[in-house]
Amino acid sequence: MIPSDIRIKNDALPDTPGVYLMKDQRGKVLYVGKAVNLKRRVQQHFDRPHGPFIQEMTPLVREIDYIEKGTAIEALILEANLIKHYWPKYNVLLKDNKSFMYLVITDEEYPRPILKRATDLLPEEEKTSLAIFGPYLSARSLRVALDLVRKVFPWSTCVPPKPPSTNVGRGQGVGVAKACFDYQIGRCPGVCIRKIDAKTYKATIRHLIKFFEGKKEDIVKGLTKEMTKLAKAERFEEAAKIRNQLFSLEHIQDIALLMRDEPEARTIKRSEGEIDIYGRIEGYDISHISGTSQVASMVVFQNGAPAKAQYRKFKIKTVEGSNDVGSLKEVLTRRLKHDEWPLPQLLLIDGGKPQVHAVEEVVRELGVQVPVVGMAKGPERKRTDLICSDRSPSLCTLLEPHIDLLTQVRDESHRFAITFHRKVRSAAFIGKKSSTKTKRK
């Protein structure tokens, strides 16, 4: 429990991501830390047994300040910037003579970020690099952060190919550059095959630098302005790319960061057993038009991210007409009879109480212990209400802090179901057309 004589900003700590600063009686910053849940994380400093440095520090703390951030990755970046500004005594001591990590953005035709320990950082790099960020306490957390940000602002680690003309006259012919693996999975913008010029590439790197400066809002404003400009010029494909980039920026999944620093944040405790919210979650949706070409989707999220190799599609076999409840019962029965598939921590159904009750009935009949929650579509699919059965009324309250993750699972199951339904409907239409032509002959 936090001692009552310690002053806390606004007299309370929020249950949100952010950075906290522990200060002594003179207001000097003793320690800076990040958290996915500020209230829980700060409490741990006073409740749990700790090493000698924390035990030495906690009696000196007289004030706790904090800065709320939208995500854990933004908290990680702010933590590094504040440590650089204050250089707190106990952050330094806790490194135990290990070197801090720094992020260096190189200054070259196609700049790239590289990680360096403080001991490997050369004095001249302050002048020869585009930017240097740090110190970061954890190399692993920094690598995870970079991996997440690279999905939004892809950069290259490969060398641009030489112009084809350089091979002419040497008996080698004109070489054809091959795309790197990172390009194929969307992590490289195509420097390896000259898909992007240096000027456009550097614009992406400028966004990356701003992100690590903690200026996410500036990036959002700039991209929104650019998207609007492109849309007015009817360059809709380019505008759509920026729209997707904005969405990714606002929904960066920083689950891996919090799993290391706050492993308890992933566990939901309930009388029926614990739920690992960042374990396997399965999302289901039914798609049809007036009961025709009925299909269902099963999407899987693990560690807070889609595991697309484990997605499954179902064609409804035993249900006629518009009957989502019956279709869900069929699909879940078929799925749960696959003993070789790992059981999920949670079943998320796109639907309300009738759908949730139907799935719970299947779960009970098959003797499986898996919690079920629904999410109502609502007008224009904007509602994010969780639906729980009367048997588990507290489940929705426990899941509420993870509503963003569950919304993504729901939206992905809907997208996957719609895509599959269109294919089935298209195949049926082509089949009918072909059959009609055959009859005419």
N, C-alpha and C positions, 0 to 999 in steps of 0.2 A: 504494500500500500504506500502511495506517495505521502510523505510526511506533511502534516497540515501547515507547517510553517514555511513551506516552499510556495512562492508566488507563481501562479500559472497564468499565462496570457488568457484574457477573457474568462478567467476562473474555471476553465474546463478545457479538456483535450478532445478533439473531434475523432470520429471513427473513419477518418479519410487518409489517403496517402499524403505524404509531405516530409518535411525536414524539421527536426527539433534541435534546439540549442540549449545546452545546460550551462548556466552561469553561476559564478560565485557571488558573494555579498557585495562586491564592488562592480558587478555587472560584466566581469571578464568571462569570455566564452571558454569553458573548460572542455567541452565535447560537442561535436556535431554528428548527428545520426539521421539516417533516412528510415522511413517506415511505410508500409502499405496501410497500416492502421495506427495512427499516432497514439491514440489512447492506450491500446494494448501494448505497443512497443515500449513506450516510456514506463509504463507500469512494471514491465519485466525487469527494468534496471533496479527496482527496489524490492521485488518479490523473489527473484531467483538468486541462487548462489552464483557468484561471479569470480573471475580471476582477481589477483591482487590490485591491479590498477583501478578497476571499477569499484572495488571495495574501498579503495583509498579516496576515490572521487566522490561517491554518492553523499558522504557526510558534508562535503563542501558545497553541494548544490543548494542555492537559495532562490533561484529563479529558473523557470522553464519557458522558453519562447518557442514558437513554431510558425512554419509557413506551409500552408496547404497547397498541394499540387494535384493536377488531374489524374496522374498515373504514377506508378512506381518508377518508371523510366525517367520521368521528369524530375522526380525526387532524387534519383541517383545523380543526375547532372547537376542539380542545385547543390547537393551535398558536396560534390567535388569543388564547385565554385566557392562555396562558403569555407571549406577547409583551406583552400588557397588564400582566401582573404584573411581569415582569423588565425590560421595555423594553430589550432587548439592543442594544448599540452597533452591531453589524454588520447587524442587521435594519433598523435605521433608516438606516444609510449606503447599504445596497443599494437602498432605495427611490429614491435619486438625486433627491431633492427632489419626488418625486411623492407625491400625497396617499394616505394609507391609506383603506381602505373600512370603513364601519360599517353594521351592520344595525340598523335602528330599528323597533321594534314600536309602532305608534301607539296612542293611548288614545282610542277613540271607540266608538260603539255596536257597530260591527263592525270591530274592530281588524285591521290588516294590516301586513305587513312591507314596508319600503321601504329602498332602498340609498342611502347618502349618503357623500360624500367628507368627510374630516376638515375640509376648508376650508368645507364647506357646513353643518356641524353647529353648531347654535346652542346657546349655554350653557344656555338655559332648557329645552332638550329633555331634559335629564337628569331634570327634574321633571315635564314634561308628557307623557312617553312611558311606556309600560308597561315597556319594557326597551330597552337599547342593547348591542349586541355588537360586538366588534372590539378592536383593529384587525386587518383582514384584508389580507394582502399583495397578493392578486390579486382584482380585481373579477370577472373571468371565473370563477374557481373558486368564488367566493361565489354567483354567479348559477346556476352548475351545481348547487351544493349545495342552493340554495333550490328549484330545479326538481325535484330528486329528492325532497326532503322534502315538497313540495307533493302528491306522489302518495300520501303516507301521511296527512298532515294538511292537507287542502285548505282554502284560505282564499279570500276574495273580494276582487276589486279593483273590483267594480261598486257602484253606489249602490242601496240598497233602494228598491223602488217605493213611491210614496205609496199610502196606503190607498184603496181604490175609492171610498169615500164622499166624498173630497175633490173628485171631479169631478162629483158629483151636483148638479144645479141650475145647471150652467154651460153646459149645452147640448152637453157633450162625451160624455155617456154614461159607462158604467163601463168604464174601460180594462182591457185584459188584458196583464199583464206578460209579456215574452218572456224565455226563458232565454238567458243569454249563452253564447258558444262554450265558455268554460272549464267551464261546468256540463255541457255535452254530452260533454266528454272527461274528466270526473271530477276537474277541478282546482278547481272552485268548488262549495261545498255547497248552493248555491241561494239565496243572499241576494237575487239579482236577481228571484226569483219568490216570495220569502218562504217558501221550502221549509224554512227552519231559523230558529229564534228566536234572539235575541241571547244568551240564557243558554247554550244548547247550543253555539252558535258559539264563545263565549268559552272554553268548556272545551277545544275543539280548539286554540285559541290558547295556552292554558296548557301543553298538551302540546308545542307548537312551542317555546315559551320554555324549557321544561325540556330539550328536545333540544339547543338551542344553549347551554345551561348545562352540557352534558356529562352530564346525568342520565338517560341512556337506560334504565338498569336500573330507576329509579323509575317511569318511564312503563310499562315492561313489567309490573312488579308491579301497578300501579294498574289497567291495562287487563285483566290476567288476573283480578283480583279482581272487576272489574265484569262481565266475561264469565261468570264462575261464578255470580254473583248473578242475572244475566238468565236463564241456563240453568235454574237452580233454580226461577225464577218461570215457566218454560216460555215465555219470550219468545225463542224460538229464532232468529227472523229477525234480531233486534237482536244477539243473542249471536254469530251467524255473521258479522255485519259487523265486530264487534270482533276476532273470530278472524282474519279476512282482514287487518285493520289490523295486528295483531300479526305476522302472517306477512310483510307488506310491510316492517314496521319492521326485522325481523330479516334481511331480504334486500334491503336498499337497494342498488341497482346504482350504484356510484360509479365506473364505468369512465372516464367523461369526465374526472374529476379527475386520475386517474393518467396518462392519455394525454398531458396537457400537461406535467406535472412530471417524469414518468419514461417517456418514449416507448418506451424499450427494454423496459419491463415487458410490453409487448404482443407482443413478438416472440420466437418460439421458434426457435432456430437448430438445424438438423440437417443432416447430410451431403447429404440429398436436396433441400435448400432450406429457406427460412424459412417459418414459419407465423405469420401475423398472427392471433393468437387473438381479437382484437376486430374482425377483418374479418368476412367472411360465413361463418357456420357453418350447415350444414343438418342437421337431425335427422329421422330416419325411424322410423316404428313401423307394425306391421301389427296390424289388429284384426279378429276374427271370433269366431263361436261354433260350435265343432265344424266348422270349415271352411266355414260358410255366411256369405253376405253379406260376403265378404272385401273389406276396404278398406285403404288405406295413407295415412299423413299425411306431409307434408313441411313442416317449420317452418323459419323462417329467423331467425337472430339476427345483428344487426349492431351494432357498438360495445357489445356486451354486453347488448343489449336486443332483445325480439321485434320483428321487422319484419313485422307481420301482413298487410300488403298483398301480401306475397310468398309467403304460405303457399299450398300446393297440396294438393288431394285426388286420390286415385287409386282407381278401382274395379279390382279384379284381374280380368283378362280371360282369361288363358291357363292359370291354375293351378287345379286342382280339389282340394278337400279341405284338410285341415290341413297346410299346407306353407309355413311362414314363410320358409324359405330360398329356395324357388322364387319366392314372391311378391316378396321383396326384389330378386331378380335381375330380375324383370320391371319393377318400379317404377324401379329405378336405371337400367336400360337405356332406358326411356322418358324419364326425366328428363334423362340425359346426352346424349340425342340432340337436346335443345332447345338448339341453339347460341346462340339469342338470350338465353338465361338466363345470367347471369354465373356462372362457376365458383366454388365455395366454397373457402375455405382449409382446411376440414375437413368430413368426412362423419361424423356421429355416428349409430350404429345402436343401437336398443334391442334388445340381444341379446348372445349370446356368440360364441365362436370360429367356429362354423359360419356364422353370419350375416356376421361380419366377413370370413371367407374368401370367401364368395359375392360380397359387394360388391366386394372387391379383384379378384376374377376379372373382374367386369364392367368395372371401371375399367381393368384391363390390356388387355382385349379391345378397348375403345374408344380406347385410346391416350391416356387422360387422366391427368394427374399430380395426384392429390388424395389426401392421407392419409386413412385410414379407422380409426376407433376404435369399439369397442362398449362398452355399459354393461349389465351383467347386472341383471335385475330383482331377483332375490333374494327372501327371505321378506318379504312385506308391502311389497315395493318399497323397502326401507330400505337395501339395499346400494348402495354407490357405487364398486364395483370397475370399473376400466377394463380393457377387453379389447383387446389388440393381437395382430396376427398374428405368426407366427414370422419374417416378413420384416422387421418393424419392431419388434423387442422393446424398443428404448429409447424409443419414442414415448410409452408410458404414463407412464414416469418423467418425461419432459419436460412432459406435460400435467397431472401430479398437482397442481401448485400452483393449477391453474384448475378443480379438481374441482367447486367450487360452481357456477360458470357452466355447466359441462357437465351437471351434474345438473339445472339448470333447463331446459336445452335438451331433455334426455331426458324430463323430466316434462311439458313443454309438448307434445312430439310425441305422447306417450301420451294426454294430455287431448284433443288435437285429433283423434286417430284414434278414440278412444272416442266422442266427440261425433258424428263423421261416421258411424260404424258404427251408432249408435242411430237416426240419421235414415234410413239406408238400410234397416235392419231394419224400422223403423216403416212406411216407404213400401211395403215388400214385404208386410207384414202387412195393410195397408189394401187393397192391390191384390188379395190373395187373398180377403179378406172381400167385396170388391165383386164379384169374379168368381163367388163362391159364390152371392151373392144373385141375380145375373143368370141363373145356371143354374136356380135354383129357380123363377124366373118363367117 
